[in-house]
């Protein structure tokens, strides 16, 4: 793991205006900078960057975050890669906590260098291979397209890469997936190139680094496509071919098209449909969807119209359900059986492909059609089977409005009430995705934050003034956890959202997180304050958000939105004014907790001496609040 102290220091040292300014034209506007939002199309600038808070916010689409978040959302980088790019920009190395960096992490730079050398070698050899060039011409590929995607050729030689690297025998050649090592007949180990006599498609990560290859045979041969094996820098289940090249077009269209083949990607791009990526010979995974939905609001799967294409589409649908939301679209395009995207765009052109794209089926429609086609809806048994097959598919679906619509459609098909279908389907399942804050919430007697059950501590104070010490579940305002598919107001209607105000003010003034807290404090809020109290004393707002985001992503997003849209009201408060307001809010939370305890005690009857003593103790604490 990367030490949190390093992340805080990194965010304090980088200039977010410079980071964003590499991609967005910014102009000074008072204390902040203003530009056209890179996340949605606009003609009037509404995208602001605050150098004092090291934070960006768009008033048009709501995008917001730190320099790390910008590189993740705009560049499609993972969290670790975004930190690495920021660190590289200021000339520092990313440290690892003791014992957390394995051999794979340390070997990555060497493997990436070898893969880059191999990619250059394959590109050079393509120019020297007339039969490979002729093959690409027959497929309709232009030289400019081949250059843009870095397409090359692996010669029909057992050890061709010896000419590309300084030492063919080093272990890293095997670790990078470039060389295969096997036993020879005399018992000695022999090495040879993994890719031979193949058209080579380099696979790049979001930073543009080559992390693997896909190789296609020129004529006949098996396997038709050969991919790099799993390596420390390459995982087929997480990577997508063409993502690096497609990013600008994806942002412009706010849409990505997912196809199955390398040639589908390059030929669509050649014809002007550039927002296209491909899975790497594997079924679509949740990692694929999460990566794409960070960048766009619409994903379209484009498959062949044959049986194999429909089977692949259904697998993609199954992977998509857990990632679906009420504000994003996932659609499915089926081409005629005689076509794949490559042949279709060559015959019908970009306009023909876009016309076909307009007729793509929404995820909901494909799901309902697919289920209905499997059963006999004229019989009770068929309708029962419809619900039985729908149940495991809909249980991971957390998109509340979409789930409700599907439940009503299923009820119509099955001839039963929507309430009955909802009860049969059961709650949303989110295995392994409970917010980590639930397990980190302080327990009674845990020291520093807990106390004996039912005996709340005194309100937190800022002892000594300024001294300090992206989930599936949400809290109901009382420290209890509920599934997000059920809407639960955070506080009773008509009452202020005290927790939200505490989070906002403590994010702006982290010093206020110091002090004692009792079990009356809701678990997620205790986690929030606990995390803040452990941060370095000079943490900036952007660093505070990054520290909190892994455990409390929704709460962080809300605070960032509030700071972006109402910074003047909250940020204008002095430390003392914020302290008074936070302590008042905490006192109200404590009073509410005491009132619930007293009400529960009275409702159950105060009969025993212990209950009378407990009642008197609670009333005394309430009077002191």
N, C-alpha and C positions, 0 to 999 in steps of 0.2 A: 504494500500500500504506500501511496505517496503521503508523507507527513502533512497533517493539516497546517502546521506552522509554515511549511514551505509554500503552500497554496496561498495562505494569507499574505506572506511576504511578496510572492509573485504578483498578486493582484494590486498590492500597494506600489510595486515598482513599475509595472507596465502602464502605459498611457492609453486608456481605452479610446480616446479620440484618434490616436495614431493607428490603433488596431482596426477600428471601424473605418477610418479614413482611407485605408488601403482598398476598400471595396465600395465605399459610398462617398460621394462628393459632399463635404460638410462645409457649412458657413457659420461664422460666429454669430450668435444671437443672444446678446446679454451675457449671462454667466455660462450658458450652455452653447451647444452647437446643433445646427439644424440641417436636415437633408431629406431627400426622397427615400421612403422606406424600401429596403431591399427585399422585404418579405411579402409585399403586396403592391400591385400597380397603383400609383397615384401620381397626380400632376401637381398638387400643392403639397409642399413639404410638411410632414407631421411627425417626422422621426427625430427625436432629440437625444443627444448624448451629453451626459453630465460629467465633466472632469472631476468635480469635487466628490461625487458619490461613486465615480467609476462605474457608471450604470447607463444603459440605454432604454428608451421607452418610445413606442409608437402610439400616438393618440388615434391613429386610424384603425389599426388591426389589433392593438394591444400587445404586440411583441415586446418583450422586456428581458433584461438580464445583465450579467457581467460580461467581461471580455471573454471568459471561458464559454459562457452561454452563447455569445455571438458566433464564435468559431464553430460551436456544435451545430447551431441552427442554420447558419449561413453556409458553412463549409461542409456540413455533414460529417464532421469529425466525432469520434467517440470522446468521452470525458478525458481519458488519459492522453489521447492524441492531441486534444485541444490544449491541455496543460503543457505537453511537450512542445507544441508549436510556439506557445507564448514564451516558454523558457528559452527556446532556441533564438527567439527574436531579440532577447536581451543578453544572450551569451552565457546562460547558466545551465548547468546540468540538473536533471530531475533526480533527486535522491529517492531512495526507498527506505522504509522503516526496516530496522535490523531484522534479518531473517525472512523478509517478505519477497525479495527479488530472487527468483529461481534462475537456474542456468539458461532457461529459454529467454528470459528478459535480457540477460547480458549478451546473448548471441545475436539478438535481433539486428543490430547495426551491421554486423558482418554479413548476415544472410541477405539483407536488403542490398548491400553493395554487390554481392555476387549475382543476385537476380537482375540488378541494373546492368551489369556487364554482359550477362547472357542476353538480355533484351537488345542491347546494341549489336551484339554478335549476330543474332537472328535477323535483324533489320539489314545488316550488311550482306548477309548471305542471300537474302531474297533478291537483291540486285544482281547476284551472280547465278541465279537459278531460272533460266528461261522457261522451263516446264512449269515451275511454280507461278511465275508471272502469267503465263498463258492460262493456267487454271483459274486464277483470279479474274482475268479478263473475261473468260467464258461465264463466270458467275456475275459479271456486270460491275465488278468493283473498280472504281477509279483510283488512280495513283494518289490523288489528294486524300481520299478517304483512308487508304492504307497507311499513309503517313500520319494522319491525324490520330488514328488508333494504334500506331506503332506496330502494325502487323509485320511479321517476319517469316522466316523459313528456317527450319532445323534441317541441316543436311543429312543425307542418308549415310552417316558415318557413326561408328560405335563410340568414338571419343572425339567428336567434333569440337566440343567445348574446351578441349586442351588449348586450342588457339585463342580462347577468349579470356582465360584466367591465368594467374601467375602459378598456381599450384593446384592441379587437378585432384591430387590425392588427399587434400585436407578433409576432415570430417564434415566441415560446413557445407561442402558440395552435396553430400547426402542429406544433411539436415535441411537444406534449402529446397530439396525435391528435384534438383537438376540431374543428379546421378543416382543410378541404382547399383547397389553392391550385392553380389551373390557369390556363392561357392562355385569354383571351377571343378573340372573333372579331376585335377590333381590335388584337390583339397585346399588350394589357395584361394584367397578372396580376389575377385576381379570386379572392376568397375566399368560401367558404360553409360552413355547418355540415355536419359529417360525418353527424350523426344528425338525421333529420327524420321526424316522424310515427311515432315508435317508442316502445314501452315500454322504459324504460331500467333496466338492472340494474347498479348500481355494483360494481366489483370492488375488493376491499380487500386490502391486504397484511396480514401478521400483526400489524402495529401499529395496524390499523384505518384507515389512510390510503387514500383512493380513488386507485387507480393506473391505472384504465381503466374501460371500459364495455362492456356487451353490449346491443345494441338489437334488439328484435323487432318486426316489422311487426304492425299490428293485425289486418289481414284478409289480403288477398292482396298479393303483391309479392315481389320478389327483390332481394337475398338475404333469406331468411326471418330469419336472424340476421346481424347485422353487429357485429363486434368492433372494439375499438380496434386500431390498428396497433402494431407494435413501436416502443417509445419508450425513452428513457433510464431510465424508471421502470417499464416494463411489458414482460414477455416471456411470450407465450402458452405457450411450452413449459415454463415454470417455475411459473406461477401457477395457482391453483385457485379457482374461484368458491365462496364460502360458507365457506372455511376459517376466516376470522376469527370468523364467527358460530357455527361448529360446534365450536370448540376445547373448550369445557367439556363438551359431550356426548361428544365423542371420548374425553376423559380418563375420564369416568365409565364409558363402555362398553368402553374399551380397544379400540375398533374404529372404523373409518371406512368408509362406503359411498361408492363412487365411481360417479357417474352421468354422463350425457352432456349433460343440458339444464338451463338455469337454472330452468325451472318445475318440473322434477323435484326440485331442491333445496328450493325454497320450499314446495312442496306437501307433501313428506314432512315438513319441519319443522313445518308447520302442523298436521299430524296426529300430531305427537309423536315423529317419527323425526328427531331433530335432528343426528345425527352423519353428515351427508351433505355431500359436495362434488362439484363437477363440473369436468371438463376444459373448456377454452375453445375448443371446435370443432376441437381437434387430437387426434392420437393420444396416448395415455399415454406419458410419457417417463420416463427414469431419474431425472431431477430431481424429477418428481412423486412417484415412489415413495420416494425418499430423504427428501423433506420429510415425507411421511406416516409413514414407519416410524420417524422420530425421535420421533413423538408417540404412536403406538399399536403394538400387537403383531399386530393383525389388519386386513387390508385386504380389502374385498369389492367387486368390480366388479359392478354391477347393470346389465345391458344388456337391450335389447329382444330378444325371442326370434326375430326375423326374421333373414334372411340378413345384413343389414347389421349387426345387433347381434352376430351370431356372428363376423363378420369383425373388428369392433372388439374383441371379446373376445380373439381370437387375437393381434391386435397388442399388446394390453395384456399378454398372457401373455409374448410375446417380450421386452417391456420389463422384465417382472418377474423373469425368470430370473436376471439378473445381480445383482438386489437381494435375492433370496430368502435366507433363513437357516434354520438348523435349529430356531430358537426362535420364529419368527414365522410367521403364516399368511397366505397370499394365496388367496382364494377367488373363485369366479365364480358369479353368480346370473343365470339366464336366465328372464325372465318369459314368459308366454304370448305368441304372435305378435301378438295383437290389442292388447297392452298395452305402455305404457311405464311407468316408475315413477310418474309423475304420475297417469295414469288408473287404474293398479292400486290405489294407496292411496286414491283417491277412491271406488273401488268396493268394496274389501275392507277398508279401514281399516288402522290401524297394526298390529293383531294379525295380520291376514291377511298383511301384508307381512313381519312378523317370522317367521311360520310359513314363508313362502317362503324367507326368509333362512336358516333352519335347514337347508334342503336344498341350499344352495350347494355347488358342486363344488370340491374342493381343486384347487390348481394342478396337482398331479401327475396327478390323474384327468383333467382337461381335456386336458393334454398327451398322455397315453397314448391317450385316446379319439380325439383329433384326428389323431394320427399313424396309428393303426390304421385309421381310416375312409378314409384316403387310399390304402391299399395292399391288395393281395390276399395275405393271410397264408397262403393255401393253397399258394402257389408260392414257390420259392427266390428268384425275382426280386422278388416282393413283400416278402419278409422282408428281402432286401438293401436294398431301397428304404426300408423302415422305419428301418433303422439309418443309412442315408445321410441321411435327413431329420432324424433325431434328433441327429446329430452336431453341426451348427452351433448347435442349440438348447441342448444340454447343455454345450458347451464353456465358456460364461461362468458356469455354475452352480458357485459356490464352496462352497455349503452341503454339507459333507462327508457327513452322514448322509442327507440327502435325495437327494443324487447317488447314493449307494450303493443306496438303495431303488429308485430309477428304473432303475439299471443292472440290478438283478436282475429287475425287471418286464420290461424290454426283452429281456433274455436269454430269459425264458420265452416271450415273444411270437415271438421270432426263432428259437427252438429251438437256441440255442447257449449256451456257458458264460458266466457273468458276467465271468470274467477276460478272455475274448476280446472281449466288448463294451467293457470298460474300456480295453483296449489299443487298440481301434479308435477309441474316442472321443478318446483322447489326453488330455494334461494340461489343466487349467483354463487358459483364456485370459483374460488381464487386460490388454489393450493399454492402455498409457498410465497404468496404475495401479500400477506398481512404486513401492515406497516411495522417496520422494525421498532418504531417508537413504543409499540405495545409491550414488547419484551423489555424495553429499556425504562419503562415508566417506574418510578420509585415505588417500592413496597414498604409496608409498615415496618418500622424498625431498621430500615436500610441505612440509616445514618445520614444526617444532613438534610434529607428531604422528607423523612417519614416520622411517624409517631404512632402510639398505640391506637388501634381502630376506634374511631368515635371520639377522640380527644384531640381536636385540631390544634395545631401550634398557633402562636401569635402571628399576625400579618407580617409578611416579609418587609424588611426595611433595608435601606441602602446603607447599612452600617458604615459609618466613616465616610459618607459622601460617595466618592468615586472609586473606592477600593473594590476589587473584584475577586472573586474566587477562581419529483418527472411521475398514489397507492390504491390498492384495491379496497381498502377499508377506511372509514372515517369515524370520528367520535361524535357523540350526540350532545356534547357540552357538559356531560357529567362524568367524563372519564370512561364511559362504556363504549364498546366498539360495535358498529353496525355495518352491514354490507352497503356499499355505495349505491346499489341498485334501488334501495329504498330511500326516498328523500326524507331526511330528518332535520328539522330546523335546528341550528346550533344553539339558539336561545329562544325562550318563549316570545311569541309575537308581542310587539310593543315594548320590549325591554332592549336596552342597548347591548350590542355584542361586545361584552367586556373582554373576552379572550382575544378577539381580533384587535381591539385597541391596545391591549397589553403587548401583543406580538409586534404591532407596528412601532410602538414607542420604544420597546426594548431593542428592536432591530436598529433603530436610529441612535439609541443610547444604550449600548450593551452593558455599561456599568450597572444599570438598574437590575441586572439579573442576579446580582450577588445577594446573599442573605438566606435565612432559614425559611423552609416551606413545609407545610404539613400535608397530610393525606387528603385534606379538603381540596387540594389543587388538582384539576383534571390531569390525567396522565400525559396526554400530548402536550399540554401547556407546560407541565413540569419538565418534559423532555426538551422543549424549546428553551426554557430558561437554563436548564442544566448544560445544554450545549453552548449557549452564550457565555455562561460563567467560566467555561473551560478555554475560551478563546484568548489569544494575546490581547493585552489591554489597548493596543492601538489599531484594532481591526477596523477596516473601512466597511461601509454598508455592503459593497459588493462581496467582500470576503465573508461577512456575516451570512449573507444569503447562500453562498456556496457551501458553507459549513453546515447549514441547516437543511439544504435541499435533499440530500440522500434519504433522510428519515421523514421529513415533513414537506414533500414537494408541493402539495396543494396550498398549504399555509404560506409557504414562501412565495408562491406565485401570486397569492392574494396581496401580500405585503408589497411585492414589487409593483403590482398594478396600482395600489393605493399611493405609493411613493411617486409613481410616474404621473398620476392624474391629480393628486392633491398634496403635492410635496410642500406647498407653501404653508398649509395649515399645521401639519405635523412637524415638519422640519424647522418651522419658525419658533417652536417652543424651546425655551432654555432648558438646561439640564434639570434645574430645580423645579420648573413648571411640569416637566415630564415626570419627574420623581413623584410629585404630589399626586398627579393624575393616575400613575401606575399603582401607587399604594392605595388610593381610593378605590380603584377597580378591584384590586386584590381583596380589599376589605369587603366589598360587596359580594364577591365570589364566596368568601368565607362565611358571610352572613347567610347566603342562600343555602350553603351546605348545612349550616347549623339548623336552619329552619326545617330543612328536609328531615334531619335526624330527630328533631323535636316532634314534628308531625307524625313520623313513623312510630315514635315511642308512645305518643298519646293515642294514636289509632289502635295500638295493640293493648292498651290498658296499662296503667301504672299501679301494679299490685304489690310487688315485692319491695323490701327495703332497698335492694340493689337498684331497682328501677327508679325508685323515688330519688335515691342519691344521684343516679345518672341524670335524671331530669333536672335536678337542682344545679348540677355541674354544668350542663349544657346551657341552662338559662343564665348562669353567671357569666359564662364565656360570651354569650350573645349580648349581654348588657355591656361588656367591655369592647365590643366591636364598634 
